[in-house]
Amino acid sequence: MHHEIGDAGLGLSSWGYPRGGMGAVSDALKDSAEEFGAEVRTNAPVERILQRNGRVTGVVLEGGEELEADIVVAATHPRITFLEQLGREELPDEFVGAIERWNSRSGVVKINLALSELPDFTADPGRGDHLGGAIELAHSIDYIEEAFQDARRGEPARRPFSDGVIPTVFDRTLCPEGYHIMSLFTQWVPHEWSKEPHREELEAYADRVIDGYGELAPNLKSAIMHRQVLGPYDMEQDIGLIGGNIFHGELTAEQLFHMRPAPGYADYRTPIRGLYQASSATHAGGGVCAIPAYNCVREIRRDRRRERLKERLTLRNRG
Ligand SMILES: Cc1cc2nc3c(=O)[nH]c(=O)nc-3n(C[C@H](O)[C@H](O)[C@H](O)COP(=O)(O)OP(=O)(O)OC[C@H]3O[C@@H](n4cnc5c(N)ncnc54)[C@H](O)[C@@H]3O)c2cc1C
């Protein structure tokens, strides 16, 4: 259901490619923020969030630099924000319990391929519109189910599911002329793989994904010049996706709407005044949709208006 919300201009359930890749989206956001006077700092991990008497006062970066702020918006996984950057004793027990129980498992493996030529599918040879769409390795419902059940048994899928795209069919800025990039979103490996790299097993799993596509496009294997295989462990270690979950927490019924990420705190506020949350662990969840940030800013502006009104009333009453 969640994936039906994509709307890249062709109505619901349509997805698009940003020209220049996903980095171009970050660059556009940065440029826009700078136009409004923001200073953007990268490679500056936050180690601690500071608060006094339940009100946020700033953050401490790795290395010790302290930044004062009366508003802090966290877009990190809730376990990082609330269980690492704050102390449990600084938060209500019930809230800490909810964050500890937050399910953030995943069996996703991302495979990026650099290709010397486009795959040539025997079912539809040559170049055609099909190369610009989603190229699924999902022969039947049983095929997908078996891949999932393998992972439930604690084994990587013998015949994995894959959702593949070739963005370079449309966007020639991503690699040199004549070459292509194929990006594969694949499932499933056991979610416990977030604890260890499982490097060799991941490579063997990637071989099986490529064999699967090779059955449909025999030239694919020899066209691969380089490949990158990222499992749940890499996603947790490299980009802070705890458990490798791409949405900062599973999009299951008990983790949606008023329970995302915790009952009583689904309005982008947190138990610390001035500390807001806008990660995918808030409503409306993951995907590059910007809804959490949009809603969060709306709530911040509401709180500021309320605070200003309160200050004015206090002054008037004193005067
Ligand atoms: C393999 C994969 C495929 C996906 N495919 C799609 C897709 O096709 N379409 C789509 O719409 N979405 C897709 N998504 C989901 C989408 O990328 C996420 O939902 C989205 O990026 C979430 O945005 P966010 O700002 O909440 O979190 P993130 O993008 O995870 O940003 C959180 C940031 O916090 C940083 N961080 C972590 N710890 C700290 C710290 N201590 N201090 C400072 N910063 C820190 C991280 O480095 C990261 O940059 C995919 C995700 C993955 C992993």
The ligand as an ORCA input file, in Angstrom:
! r2SCAN-3c Opt
* xyz 0 1
  C      18.418      0.391     -0.819
  C      17.338      1.432     -0.694
  C      16.459      1.631     -1.750
  C      15.441      2.587     -1.650
  N      14.632      2.822     -2.734
  C      13.763      3.852     -2.707
  C      13.023      4.237     -3.873
  O      13.166      3.645     -4.937
  N      12.186      5.288     -3.771
  C      12.017      5.986     -2.611
  O      11.250      6.952     -2.571
  N      12.686      5.635     -1.486
  C      13.555      4.608     -1.512
  N      14.264      4.265     -0.390
  C      13.886      4.871      0.880
  C      14.394      6.270      1.063
  O      15.766      6.336      0.677
  C      14.239      6.659      2.540
  O      12.913      6.436      2.969
  C      14.603      8.130      2.741
  O      15.927      8.383      2.347
  C      14.409      8.478      4.196
  O      14.799      9.798      4.419
  P      15.175     10.279      5.871
  O      15.631     11.686      5.742
  O      14.074      9.957      6.818
  O      16.383      9.341      6.335
  P      17.798      9.037      5.697
  O      17.795      9.275      4.218
  O      18.165      7.668      6.209
  O      18.720     10.158      6.360
  C      19.184     10.066      7.676
  C      20.553     10.721      7.692
  O      21.032     10.795      9.017
  C      22.434     10.596      8.973
  N      22.914     10.239     10.314
  C      22.929      9.031     10.945
  N      23.475      9.148     12.168
  C      23.797     10.467     12.333
  C      24.406     11.225     13.380
  N      24.779     10.665     14.528
  N      24.602     12.554     13.189
  C      24.219     13.175     12.035
  N      23.638     12.509     11.010
  C      23.439     11.172     11.153
  C      22.608      9.473      7.960
  O      23.930      9.442      7.475
  C      21.604      9.912      6.894
  O      22.194     10.780      5.958
  C      15.303      3.334     -0.462
  C      16.213      3.158      0.591
  C      17.228      2.212      0.479
  C      18.222      2.036      1.618
*
